Amino acid sequence: MTRTTPAGTPLGDDFHVYDTTLRDGAQREGISYSVPDKIAVAKLLDSLGVGFIEGGWPGALPKDTEFFARAAAGELRLDHAALVAFGSTRRAGAQAHEDPQVRALVDSQAPVVTLVAKSDRRHVERALRTTVEENCAMVADTVRYLVGEGRRVFVDAEHFFDGYAHDPDASLRVLEAAMTAGADVSVLCDTNGGQLPMQLASTVEEIVARTGFRVGIHCQDDTSCAVANSIAAVQAGATHVQCTANGYGERAGNADLFAVLGNLATKLDMPVLPEGKLTELTTVSHALSEIANLAPDTHQPYVGSSAFAHKAGLHASAIKVDPELYNHLDPDVVGNRMRVLVTEMAGRASLELKGAELGLDLSDSPEAVSGAVRKVKELEARGWSFEGSDASLELLLRREMDAAGEAEAGAVDAPFELESYRVLLDHRPDGTVVSEATVKIHVDGERVIATAEGNGPVNALDAALRKALVPHLPWVDSVELVDYKVRILTDAAGTDAVTRVLVESRDDQDEWTTVGVHGNIVEASWLALCDALAYKALRRTVLSGAD
C-alpha cells in the first residue's frame, strides 16, 4: 500500500474518500432531495474536502439527470472533489455504445463513472438471467467504452462478499474483467450488510493478495458494523472507502462518513482530509441534517451533541483533573465540544464544570456548590430535568451563589411579580376552540392587568404576559417562543400526573431552554415561561450592562 505520507499531508490519489450521500444515502426512508438540495449537499461535501462525490444516476432518474446538467452548466464548482455519475453496465446481448443508460453516463459530463456490476453468481443467473461469461463481458465492454470516452471508472462489485463465499472464482472473474478493461478500483460491496469485521477483513486481505488490484470498500449497516467493517477493510488493504453523510441509506443505512473520517484521521493517523478540514466535521454533519430535514443524531460518534457529554459524577470528578481521562480525543479536533450534564447523578465536580461551561467560576464557592447539588437532586427527584435546560440551570446556580453572598450572581428573578393568572377555554358555535388568558402582575411598581387570546392555553398565557410587559419592558418583544415540549412523568392517570414542560426561546442573538414541572400543565408552562424571561433579563443586566 502507498498510504504513508508526512503528517498533515493529504493522501491525494493514494487514498480515496468517496461519498455517496446523493445516491445511496438518498435511498433512506424519509429523504427526498430536490435538485437545489443536491447542489447544496455537494458544495458542503466539497468544502469538507472529500475526494469524490457521487451525484446520482443520470438517465435513470430525471432529478439526477437535471442535477448533472446543471452541474455541467456551472452551477456546481468543486474545489476538492471529482463529481461521479453512477450507473449500470450495458444490458446482456447489447453494445455498450448503443445502450441508452451507458450513453447517459457519458452525457452527464461527469469525469468519473462508477458502474454497478453483479459479482454473485446467484444474482447473475437469477436476477440478470444470464451467464457469468456474459456478465463479465458486460462489465469489460462498458468499462472499455467509458475509458475510451475519457472517463475514469470505478466498479462496484455488488454482493461481493456473499458471492465470494458462494463461488470465489465467479466473483473474481468479475473483478478481473473490470480491471483488465481499464477500471481504476474494484469496490467490494457488502450490499446486504451482513458481514462482521474479522471475516470481512480476512476476505479483503485475501483479495488484495490474490489479485494485486486496487480495492475499495462499500458497507451497509444491517449488522451495525458498517463503520467497523470499513475501517477493518482499510487496515486489510483497501485504499478507497465509500460512505454517506451521517450514515444515511437504505434499511439500516451505510457507513457514516463522519465516523469513518474521524477514525481514519485520529486513530490511524491518516490525513484523509485537507489541512484544517477535520475541525469542520461537526458543522458539516449538522448542516447536511438540515438539508435532509432530519434532526441531527445527538448520540452520533464524533459529531453528535452528546458525543462528549458526561453525566455521571464519577466522570466529572476525573474530567475536572484531566479531560482526557474520559474523552477518547479532544472534541475540538472534530469541531465538537465537551458538555457536562447536570442531573441527580451530579456531584460537586459536575456542578463546577457546568458552571465553568456557563461562564461561572464556582471553584471558590463551596457553599453555593453544596446548595446547588442539594437543590438539583431535590428537584430532579420531583421530575425536573436540567440536562436540556441550561438556562434554568444557570438561574439555579446564580440563585445559590446569591444566597451564599456571591457578588457574581447578579439579578436572577423574573422582571415582574405575579399576582394571579386565569385561563379559560371557549368552544364556540362554529366549532373553533379559543383559549383566553388574563394575567395580573406588578412591574415597575405598577399593577398591570392584560387579557389575550391564543390557540391554546399556553399560547394565550404567553400573549397576555407579553401584552402586560411590553409597555414597561420593550425588549420582551424580541423574545420568541420557538419550541414547546411536554412530558408526563408518572404512571398516574389524568390530573394526578406530573407534567414537565421545556420551553425553547430565542432572540436575535441567542437561544435558550427553560424547564417547569407541576401537576398542572399550565402552571408548569408558566414556570418555564418565567424562567425564560428571567434569563433574558439576566443577559441584559448582568452580562450586557443594559438597563
C-alpha positions in Angstrom: 0.0 0.0 0.0 1.1 3.6 -0.6 -0.6 5.5 2.1 2.3 6.7 4.2 2.8 10.4 3.9 4.2 13.1 6.2 1.7 14.1 9.0 -0.7 16.7 7.7 -0.1 16.0 4.0 -3.3 14.9 2.2 -3.1 11.4 0.8 -4.5 12.6 -2.6 -5.0 9.7 -5.0 -3.1 7.3 -2.7 -6.4 7.0 -0.8 -10.0 7.8 -1.9 -12.7 9.2 0.4 -15.8 8.7 -1.7 -19.2 10.0 -0.7 -22.5 8.6 -2.0 -25.0 10.6 0.1 -26.7 11.9 -3.1 -27.3 8.4 -4.4 -27.1 5.6 -1.8 -27.9 8.0 1.1 -30.9 9.3 -0.7 -32.4 5.8 -0.5 -33.1 6.4 3.2 -36.7 6.3 4.1 -37.9 9.9 4.6 -35.2 11.6 2.5 -36.1 13.3 -0.8 -33.5 15.7 -2.2 -34.6 18.4 -4.7 -32.1 19.4 -7.3 -31.1 22.6 -5.3 -30.7 20.3 -2.3 -28.4 18.1 -4.2 -26.3 21.0 -5.3 -26.1 22.3 -1.7 -25.1 18.9 -0.3 -22.4 18.6 -2.9 -21.0 22.0 -2.1 -20.8 21.1 1.6 -19.1 17.8 1.0 -16.6 19.6 -1.3 -15.9 22.2 1.3 -15.1 19.4 3.7 -12.5 18.1 1.3 -13.8 14.7 0.3 -12.2 13.3 -2.9 -15.2 12.0 -4.8 -18.9 12.9 -4.7 -21.4 10.5 -6.4 -24.2 12.7 -7.7 -26.7 10.1 -8.7 -27.9 8.0 -11.6 -28.3 10.1 -14.8 -30.6 8.6 -17.3 -32.5 6.6 -14.7 -33.8 9.4 -12.5 -35.0 12.8 -14.0 -33.8 14.7 -10.9 -30.3 13.2 -11.2 -30.2 13.9 -15.0 -31.1 17.6 -14.2 -28.5 17.7 -11.4 -25.7 16.7 -13.7 -26.9 19.1 -16.4 -26.9 22.0 -14.0 -23.5 21.0 -12.6 -22.1 20.9 -16.1 -23.6 24.3 -16.8 -21.6 25.8 -14.0 -24.0 25.8 -11.0 -21.7 23.4 -9.1 -18.0 24.3 -9.0 -15.9 21.8 -6.9 -12.6 22.8 -5.4 -11.6 19.5 -3.9 -13.8 16.7 -5.2 -14.4 15.0 -8.5 -18.1 14.5 -9.5 -19.1 10.9 -10.1 -22.0 9.6 -12.1 -23.4 6.2 -11.1 -24.9 3.7 -13.5 -25.1 0.1 -14.6 -23.2 -1.9 -17.2 -24.7 -2.5 -20.7 -27.5 -4.9 -21.0 -27.0 -8.6 -21.8 -26.6 -9.0 -25.6 -26.3 -5.3 -26.3 -23.5 -3.0 -27.4 -22.1 -0.5 -24.7 -22.1 2.5 -27.1 -25.8 1.8 -28.1 -27.1 1.3 -24.5 -29.0 4.5 -23.5 -28.1 4.0 -19.8 -24.4 3.9 -20.7 -24.8 6.9 -23.1 -26.4 8.9 -20.3 -23.3 8.4 -18.2 -21.2 9.9 -20.9 -23.7 12.7 -21.5 -23.6 13.7 -17.8 -20.1 15.0 -18.4 -19.0 13.7 -15.0 -15.2 13.0 -15.1 -15.7 9.8 -13.1 -18.2 7.0 -13.5 -19.0 4.2 -11.0 -20.5 1.1 -12.6 -22.5 -1.4 -10.5 -21.8 -4.9 -11.5 -23.2 -8.2 -10.2 -20.5 -10.3 -8.6 -22.5 -13.1 -7.1 -23.2 -16.0 -9.4 -26.7 -16.4 -7.9 -27.6 -12.8 -8.8 -26.1 -13.1 -12.3 -28.1 -16.2 -13.1 -31.4 -15.4 -11.2 -31.7 -11.6 -11.4 -29.9 -10.8 -14.6 -30.8 -14.2 -16.2 -27.5 -14.5 -18.0 -24.3 -16.4 -17.6 -21.1 -15.5 -15.7 -19.3 -15.2 -19.1 -21.8 -12.7 -20.5 -21.8 -10.8 -17.2 -18.1 -10.4 -17.4 -18.3 -9.3 -21.0 -20.9 -6.7 -20.0 -18.5 -5.3 -17.4 -15.5 -5.3 -19.6 -17.3 -3.8 -22.6 -18.8 -1.0 -20.6 -15.6 -0.1 -18.8 -13.6 -0.2 -22.0 -16.1 2.1 -23.7 -16.2 4.6 -20.9 -12.4 4.7 -20.6 -12.3 5.3 -24.3 -14.6 8.3 -23.8 -12.1 9.7 -21.4 -13.8 8.7 -18.2 -12.2 7.4 -15.0 -14.1 4.2 -14.0 -14.7 2.6 -10.6 -16.6 -0.7 -10.5 -18.9 -1.5 -7.5 -18.9 -5.3 -7.2 -22.4 -5.7 -5.8 -23.0 -8.5 -3.3 -19.3 -9.3 -3.5 -18.8 -10.9 0.0 -21.8 -13.1 -0.3 -20.9 -14.1 -3.8 -17.2 -14.8 -2.9 -18.3 -17.1 -0.1 -20.6 -18.9 -2.5 -18.4 -19.1 -5.6 -15.0 -17.4 -5.3 -13.9 -17.9 -8.9 -17.1 -16.4 -10.4 -16.7 -13.3 -8.2 -13.0 -12.9 -9.0 -13.7 -13.1 -12.7 -15.9 -10.0 -12.4 -13.1 -8.1 -10.8 -10.6 -9.3 -13.4 -12.9 -8.3 -16.2 -13.3 -4.8 -14.8 -9.6 -4.2 -14.0 -8.3 -5.7 -17.3 -10.6 -3.4 -19.2 -9.2 -0.3 -17.5 -11.1 0.3 -14.3 -9.2 2.0 -11.5 -10.8 0.4 -8.5 -12.7 -2.7 -7.7 -15.1 -1.8 -4.9 -16.1 -4.8 -2.7 -19.7 -4.2 -1.6 -21.3 -5.7 1.4 -24.6 -5.0 -0.2 -26.8 -6.9 2.3 -24.8 -5.5 5.2 -24.4 -9.0 6.8 -20.6 -9.0 7.3 -18.7 -8.8 10.6 -15.3 -7.1 10.8 -12.9 -10.0 11.2 -14.4 -12.1 8.4 -14.7 -9.1 6.1 -11.1 -8.0 6.7 -9.9 -11.5 6.1 -11.7 -11.5 2.7 -10.3 -8.1 1.7 -6.8 -9.1 2.6 -7.2 -12.3 0.6 -8.5 -10.4 -2.5 -5.6 -7.9 -2.3 -3.1 -10.7 -2.1 -4.6 -12.9 -4.8 -5.2 -10.1 -7.4 -2.9 -7.2 -6.7 -5.9 -5.0 -7.7 -6.7 -1.7 -6.1 -9.6 -2.5 -3.9 -12.3 -0.3 -2.3 -15.0 -1.0 0.3 -18.7 -0.2 0.5 -20.6 -1.3 3.6 -24.2 -1.3 4.6 -25.1 -1.2 8.3 -27.5 -4.0 8.8 -25.4 -5.6 11.5 -24.4 -2.2 12.9 -20.9 -2.8 11.7 -20.6 -0.6 8.6 -18.1 1.8 10.2 -16.1 -1.0 11.8 -16.2 -3.0 8.6 -14.9 0.0 6.6 -12.1 0.6 9.0 -11.2 -3.1 9.0 -11.1 -3.2 5.2 -8.8 -0.2 5.1 -6.5 -1.9 7.6 -6.6 -5.0 5.4 -5.5 -3.1 2.3 -8.5 -1.2 0.8 -7.5 2.3 -0.4 -10.9 3.5 -1.4 -13.8 3.9 1.1 -17.4 4.7 0.2 -19.6 6.4 2.9 -22.7 8.5 3.3 -23.2 11.6 5.4 -24.5 10.7 8.9 -24.9 7.1 7.7 -27.9 7.8 5.6 -29.0 5.0 3.4 -31.5 2.2 2.7 -32.7 0.0 5.5 -30.3 0.5 8.5 -28.1 2.8 6.5 -24.5 3.0 5.3 -21.1 3.6 6.8 -21.2 7.1 8.4 -18.8 9.4 6.6 -18.0 11.4 9.7 -17.3 8.4 11.9 -15.1 6.8 9.2 -13.2 10.1 8.7 -12.8 10.6 12.4 -11.4 7.1 12.9 -9.1 7.2 9.9 -7.7 10.6 10.9 -7.5 10.3 14.7 -7.0 6.6 15.2 -4.9 5.6 12.2 -3.2 9.0 11.7 -4.2 9.1 8.0 -4.5 12.7 6.7 -7.6 11.9 4.6 -8.8 15.5 4.5 -7.0 18.7 3.6 -5.2 20.5 6.4 -7.7 22.2 8.8 -10.8 20.5 7.5 -11.2 17.9 10.3 -12.5 20.6 12.6 -15.4 21.1 10.3 -16.9 17.6 10.7 -19.5 18.6 13.3 -20.6 21.7 11.4 -21.0 19.9 8.1 -22.7 17.0 9.6 -25.4 19.2 11.2 -25.8 21.3 8.0 -26.4 18.1 6.0 -29.0 17.0 8.5 -30.8 20.3 8.0 -30.9 19.8 4.2 -32.2 16.3 4.7 -34.8 17.7 7.0 -33.8 15.2 9.7 -32.9 16.1 13.3 -29.2 15.5 14.0 -28.5 12.3 15.8 -27.4 13.6 19.2 -25.6 10.4 20.1 -23.7 10.1 16.8 -20.0 9.4 17.3 -17.6 12.4 16.9 -20.2 14.9 15.8 -23.3 14.3 18.0 -24.1 16.9 20.7 -23.8 14.0 23.2 -20.6 12.5 21.8 -18.6 14.2 24.5 -21.3 14.7 27.1 -20.7 13.4 30.7 -23.5 12.7 33.2 -22.0 10.6 36.0 -20.5 12.4 38.9 -17.5 10.0 38.8 -16.7 11.0 35.2 -16.9 14.7 36.1 -14.5 14.3 39.0 -11.9 12.8 36.7 -12.6 15.3 33.9 -12.0 18.1 36.4 -8.5 16.7 36.9 -7.8 15.9 33.2 -10.5 15.9 30.4 -8.6 13.2 28.5 -9.4 10.7 31.3 -12.9 10.3 29.9 -12.6 11.6 26.4 -11.1 9.5 23.6 -9.9 12.7 22.0 -10.1 16.5 22.3 -13.6 17.4 21.0 -12.1 20.5 19.3 -10.3 18.2 16.9 -13.6 17.4 15.1 -15.3 20.8 15.8 -17.3 19.5 18.7 -17.3 20.4 22.4 -17.4 18.7 25.8 -20.6 19.1 27.8 -21.3 18.2 31.4 -24.9 17.2 32.1 -26.3 18.1 35.5 -28.8 15.5 36.8 -29.5 13.7 40.1 -26.2 11.9 39.4 -24.3 15.1 39.6 -21.8 15.8 42.3 -19.7 18.9 43.2 -17.3 18.4 40.3 -20.2 18.2 37.8 -21.6 21.5 39.0 -18.2 23.2 39.0 -17.5 22.1 35.4 -21.0 23.0 34.3 -20.6 26.4 35.9 -17.4 27.0 34.0 -19.2 26.0 30.8 -21.8 28.6 31.6 -19.2 31.2 32.5 -19.5 30.9 36.3 -16.4 30.3 38.5 -17.6 28.1 41.3 -14.2 26.8 42.4 -14.1 29.2 45.4 -17.8 28.9 46.2 -18.2 25.7 48.2 -21.4 26.8 49.9 -23.0 27.7 46.6 -21.9 24.4 45.1 -23.2 22.4 48.0 -26.5 24.2 47.9 -26.8 23.7 44.1 -26.1 19.9 44.4 -28.8 19.6 47.1 -31.3 21.6 45.1 -30.7 19.7 41.8 -31.1 16.3 43.5 -34.3 17.5 45.2 -35.8 19.0 42.1 -34.8 16.0 39.9 -36.5 13.7 42.4 -39.7 15.7 41.8 -39.4 15.4 38.0 -37.3 18.4 37.0 -34.6 17.9 34.4 -31.7 20.2 33.8 -30.0 18.1 31.1 -31.6 20.0 28.3 -32.4 23.3 30.1 -29.1 25.2 30.6 -30.9 28.5 31.1 -32.9 27.2 34.1 -29.8 25.6 35.5 -27.8 28.8 35.2 -30.5 30.7 37.1 -30.5 28.0 39.8 -26.7 28.3 40.2 -26.8 32.0 40.3 -29.6 31.9 42.9 -27.4 29.6 45.1 -24.5 32.0 44.6 -26.7 34.9 45.6 -27.8 33.0 48.7 -24.2 32.4 49.6 -23.4 36.1 49.2 -21.5 35.8 45.9 -21.5 39.2 44.1 -21.1 37.5 40.7 -24.6 36.0 40.8 -26.5 39.2 39.8 -30.2 39.6 39.4 -31.9 36.3 38.6 -35.6 36.9 39.3 -38.2 37.4 36.6 -38.6 41.2 35.9 -42.1 41.2 37.3 -44.2 39.9 40.2 -47.2 37.7 39.7 -50.4 38.5 41.4 -52.5 35.9 39.6 -53.4 34.5 36.2 -56.5 32.8 34.8 -57.0 30.7 31.7 -60.4 30.0 30.1 -61.3 27.6 27.2 -64.1 28.7 24.8 -65.7 26.2 22.4 -67.6 28.4 20.0 -70.7 27.5 17.9 -68.7 27.3 14.7 -66.6 24.5 16.3 -63.5 26.6 16.9 -61.7 26.4 20.2 -60.1 29.5 21.6 -58.2 30.0 24.8 -58.3 33.2 26.8 -55.8 34.2 29.5 -55.8 37.1 31.9 -52.7 38.0 33.9 -52.3 40.4 36.9 -48.7 41.4 37.5 -46.7 44.1 39.2 -44.0 45.7 37.1 -42.0 48.9 37.7 -44.2 49.5 40.8 -47.4 49.4 38.8 -50.2 46.9 38.9 -51.0 45.7 35.3 -53.8 43.6 34.0 -53.9 42.2 30.5 -56.0 39.7 28.6 -55.2 37.9 25.3 -56.5 35.0 23.2 -54.4 32.2 21.8 -54.7 28.8 20.0 -54.0 27.0 23.3 -53.8 27.9 27.0 -50.1 28.4 27.0 -50.1 30.5 23.8 -52.8 32.7 25.4 -50.9 33.0 28.7 -47.7 33.9 26.8 -49.6 36.5 24.8 -51.3 38.1 27.8 -48.0 38.3 29.7 -46.2 39.9 26.8 -49.1 42.4 26.4 -48.7 43.4 30.1 -44.9 43.7 29.9 -44.1 45.3 26.6 -45.1 48.9 27.6 -42.7 48.7 30.6 -40.1 46.3 29.1 -39.9 46.8 25.3 -37.2 44.1 25.0 -39.8 41.4 25.8 -41.0 41.8 22.2 -37.6 40.4 21.0 -38.1 37.1 22.8 -39.7 34.5 20.6 -41.0 31.1 21.9 -39.8 28.6 19.2 -40.5 25.2 20.8 -42.6 23.7 23.5 -42.3 20.1 24.7 -44.5 18.3 27.3 -43.8 15.0 29.0 -46.0 13.2 31.5 -43.7 11.9 34.2 -45.7 9.4 36.2 -47.9 6.4 35.6 -50.8 8.0 37.5 -53.8 8.8 35.3 -55.5 12.0 34.5 -54.9 15.1 36.6 -52.7 13.2 39.1 -49.9 13.1 36.5 -46.8 15.2 37.0 -46.0 17.3 33.9 -42.6 18.5 32.7 -42.5 21.4 30.2 -39.5 22.5 28.2 -39.7 25.9 26.5 -37.1 26.9 23.9 -36.8 30.7 23.4 -34.6 32.9 21.2 -33.9 36.5 20.4 -31.7 37.9 17.6 -28.5 36.8 19.4 -29.1 33.6 21.4 -31.3 30.6 22.1 -32.0 29.1 25.5 -34.2 26.4 27.1 -36.0 26.5 30.4 -38.0 23.9 32.4 -41.0 23.9 34.6 -42.6 21.0 36.5 -46.0 20.8 38.2 -49.1 18.6 38.4 -50.9 21.2 36.3 -49.6 21.7 32.7 -50.5 25.4 32.7 -48.5 26.1 35.9 -45.6 24.0 34.6 -45.6 26.1 31.4 -45.9 29.3 33.5 -42.8 28.4 35.5 -40.8 27.7 32.3 -42.0 31.0 30.7 -41.0 33.0 33.8 -37.5 31.4 33.7 -37.2 32.3 30.0 -37.8 36.0 30.7 -35.7 35.9 33.8 -32.8 34.5 31.7 -33.3 37.2 29.1 -33.3 39.9 31.8 -30.1 38.4 33.3 -28.4 38.5 29.9 -29.3 42.2 29.5 -28.4 43.4 33.0 -25.6 41.2 34.3 -23.9 40.2 31.1 -24.6 43.2 28.8 -24.8 46.0 31.2 -28.1 47.2 29.7 -30.7 49.0 31.7 
